[in-house]
Amino acid sequence: MLQVAPTTYWSAKTRQPCARKIRDAELGPKIEAIWEKNYSVYGRRKLAKAARKAGLDVGRDQVARLMHTQGIRGASRAKTRFTTHADPAATRAPDLVKRDFTASRPDELWVADFTYCSTWSGVVYVAFVIDVFSRRIVGWKAARTMHAALVVDALNMAAWTRRGTDLAGLICHNDAGSQYTSIAHTDRLAELDARASIGTVGDSYVCEMLAGSSGRV
């Protein structure tokens, strides 16, 4: 057990806060207020610049220390998000495409996937359905969550876009994400008399097909 002299203990207990601690206590809430005013995304460099613009005499290292004290941090683009989460208990349709992404006519093969976009108000997930023959986006949907409804709504838009067209026999290919193996999605495909096709988890070929689309709607 560490022995401390009584005079040392009472001296530390009664000692007044140093000037740095007093100033940090004053600046901390102000720095946090500026951070919140700027959509809670500024890191130490931009926050220090904004603080000086607001009339505060602070440096970047000081701002970094105050951010740590206040429990705030800047937004990072390096954060990894995974949109594909396979459900091991779900029944998975066979792979009818075998990575052969070609079609001889419209509505013969659709590929579907979804991704996310970072915005000022947060992350937005965007689902797409593309006709392989024309590389046309026939259905899409944006939402704040990546529930099954996201991909079902994109599929519904695709069906509405192709209304009046017989979709019987259409192959709709996607990865093994739980959204695509959900009952809601498989039931909707059955209603359209379309055939489900599922590749591997995070199938890069599906992503390349989406990336290579012309984006026409």
C-alpha positions in Angstrom: 0.0 0.0 0.0 1.4 3.4 -1.0 2.1 5.7 2.0 1.3 9.4 1.6 2.2 12.0 4.2 -0.9 13.8 5.7 0.4 17.2 4.6 0.7 16.0 1.0 -2.8 14.6 1.0 -4.4 17.7 2.5 -2.4 19.9 0.2 -3.6 18.1 -2.9 -7.2 18.0 -1.6 -7.4 21.8 -0.9 -5.3 22.9 -3.9 -7.2 25.2 -6.3 -7.6 24.2 -9.9 -4.8 25.4 -12.2 -5.5 28.0 -14.9 -5.5 25.3 -17.6 -8.2 23.3 -16.0 -10.3 26.4 -15.4 -9.9 27.5 -19.0 -10.7 23.9 -20.3 -13.9 23.9 -18.2 -14.9 27.2 -19.9 -13.9 26.3 -23.4 -15.2 22.7 -23.5 -18.9 23.4 -23.7 -18.2 26.2 -26.3 -16.2 23.8 -28.5 -18.9 21.2 -28.3 -21.6 23.8 -29.2 -19.6 24.8 -32.3 -19.2 21.0 -33.2 -23.0 20.5 -32.9 -23.7 23.6 -35.0 -21.6 22.1 -37.8 -23.7 18.9 -37.9 -21.4 17.0 -35.5 -18.9 16.1 -38.2 -16.0 18.4 -37.7 -12.6 16.9 -36.7 -10.0 18.8 -34.7 -8.6 20.7 -37.7 -11.9 22.1 -39.0 -13.3 22.5 -35.5 -10.2 24.6 -34.5 -10.6 26.7 -37.5 -14.3 27.2 -36.8 -13.5 28.0 -33.1 -11.0 30.7 -34.1 -13.5 32.1 -36.5 -16.0 32.3 -33.6 -13.4 34.3 -31.6 -11.9 31.6 -29.5 -8.1 31.6 -29.1 -7.4 27.9 -29.4 -5.0 25.6 -31.2 -5.5 22.2 -32.9 -3.9 20.2 -30.1 -6.0 22.1 -27.5 -9.2 21.4 -29.5 -8.2 17.7 -29.8 -7.8 17.6 -26.0 -11.1 19.3 -25.4 -12.9 17.0 -27.8 -11.6 14.1 -25.9 -12.8 15.6 -22.6 -16.2 16.4 -24.0 -16.5 12.9 -25.6 -17.0 14.1 -29.2 -15.2 13.2 -32.4 -15.3 14.0 -36.1 -17.0 11.9 -38.7 -14.8 9.4 -40.4 -15.2 8.1 -44.0 -13.1 5.1 -43.1 -15.8 3.5 -41.1 -16.7 0.1 -42.6 -20.3 -0.8 -43.1 -21.5 -4.2 -44.2 -24.8 -4.4 -46.1 -24.8 -8.1 -46.7 -25.7 -10.2 -43.7 -26.6 -13.8 -44.6 -29.3 -15.6 -42.6 -27.9 -19.2 -42.1 -31.4 -20.4 -41.3 -33.1 -19.1 -44.4 -33.9 -21.2 -47.5 -31.6 -20.1 -50.3 -32.6 -20.2 -53.9 -30.2 -21.8 -56.4 -27.8 -19.8 -58.5 -29.5 -19.8 -61.9 -27.0 -17.3 -63.4 -23.6 -18.9 -62.7 -22.0 -15.5 -63.2 -23.2 -15.3 -66.8 -24.7 -11.8 -66.8 -26.1 -11.7 -70.3 -29.6 -11.5 -71.6 -31.1 -11.8 -75.1 -34.2 -9.7 -74.3 -35.7 -7.3 -71.8 -37.1 -8.7 -68.6 -35.1 -12.0 -69.0 -32.7 -11.3 -66.1 -32.7 -8.6 -63.4 -29.9 -8.2 -60.9 -30.5 -6.5 -57.5 -28.3 -5.1 -54.8 -28.2 -2.2 -52.4 -25.5 0.1 -50.9 -25.3 3.1 -48.6 -24.5 6.8 -49.0 -23.3 9.1 -46.3 -25.3 12.4 -46.1 -25.3 15.4 -43.8 -28.4 13.9 -42.0 -26.9 10.4 -41.7 -26.5 7.2 -43.6 -29.1 6.4 -46.4 -29.4 2.9 -47.9 -30.3 2.7 -51.6 -31.5 -0.5 -53.3 -31.5 -1.0 -57.1 -33.0 -3.4 -59.6 -31.3 -3.5 -63.1 -32.4 -5.1 -66.3 -29.3 -6.8 -67.6 -30.4 -6.6 -71.2 -30.6 -2.8 -71.3 -28.6 -2.0 -68.2 -31.5 0.2 -67.2 -32.4 0.8 -63.6 -36.0 -0.4 -63.5 -36.6 0.0 -59.8 -35.0 1.7 -56.8 -35.7 2.7 -53.2 -33.9 4.8 -50.6 -34.4 4.4 -46.8 -32.7 5.1 -43.5 -32.8 1.4 -42.6 -31.8 -1.8 -44.5 -34.7 -3.9 -43.6 -36.4 -6.3 -46.1 -38.9 -3.6 -47.0 -36.0 -1.7 -48.7 -35.4 -4.4 -51.3 -39.1 -5.3 -51.6 -40.0 -1.7 -52.4 -37.3 -1.6 -55.1 -38.7 -4.8 -56.6 -42.3 -3.3 -56.5 -41.1 -0.2 -58.4 -39.5 -2.4 -61.0 -42.7 -4.4 -61.4 -44.7 -1.1 -61.7 -42.2 0.2 -64.3 -42.7 -2.9 -66.3 -46.5 -3.0 -65.7 -48.4 -4.6 -68.6 -45.4 -6.9 -69.3 -45.6 -10.6 -68.6 -42.8 -11.3 -66.1 -43.3 -15.0 -66.0 -40.0 -16.8 -66.0 -38.0 -13.7 -65.2 -34.8 -14.4 -63.2 -34.1 -12.0 -60.4 -30.6 -12.5 -59.2 -29.0 -11.1 -56.0 -26.6 -12.0 -53.3 -27.4 -14.1 -50.2 -28.2 -11.2 -47.9 -31.0 -11.8 -45.4 -33.1 -9.1 -47.0 -33.3 -11.1 -50.3 -33.9 -14.5 -48.5 -36.7 -13.0 -46.5 -40.2 -14.3 -46.8 -41.5 -10.8 -47.9 -39.0 -10.8 -50.9 -39.5 -14.4 -52.0 -43.3 -14.1 -51.7 -43.2 -11.0 -53.9 -41.2 -12.8 -56.5 -43.7 -15.6 -56.5 -46.5 -13.2 -57.0 -44.7 -11.9 -60.1 -44.2 -15.5 -61.3 -40.4 -14.7 -61.3 -37.6 -17.1 -60.4 -35.3 -16.2 -57.6 -31.5 -16.7 -58.1 -29.0 -16.2 -55.3 -25.2 -16.0 -55.7 -22.6 -15.9 -52.9 -22.6 -13.4 -50.0 -21.5 -10.0 -51.3 -21.2 -11.3 -54.9 -18.7 -8.9 -56.5 -20.1 -9.8 -60.0 -23.5 -8.4 -59.0 -21.8 -5.3 -57.7 -19.9 -4.8 -60.9 -23.1 -5.2 -62.9 -24.6 -2.4 -60.8 -21.5 -0.2 -61.1 -21.4 -0.7 -64.8 -25.0 0.4 -65.3 -25.6 3.6 -67.3 -28.0 4.8 -64.6 -30.8 5.3 -67.0 -34.3 5.3 -65.5 
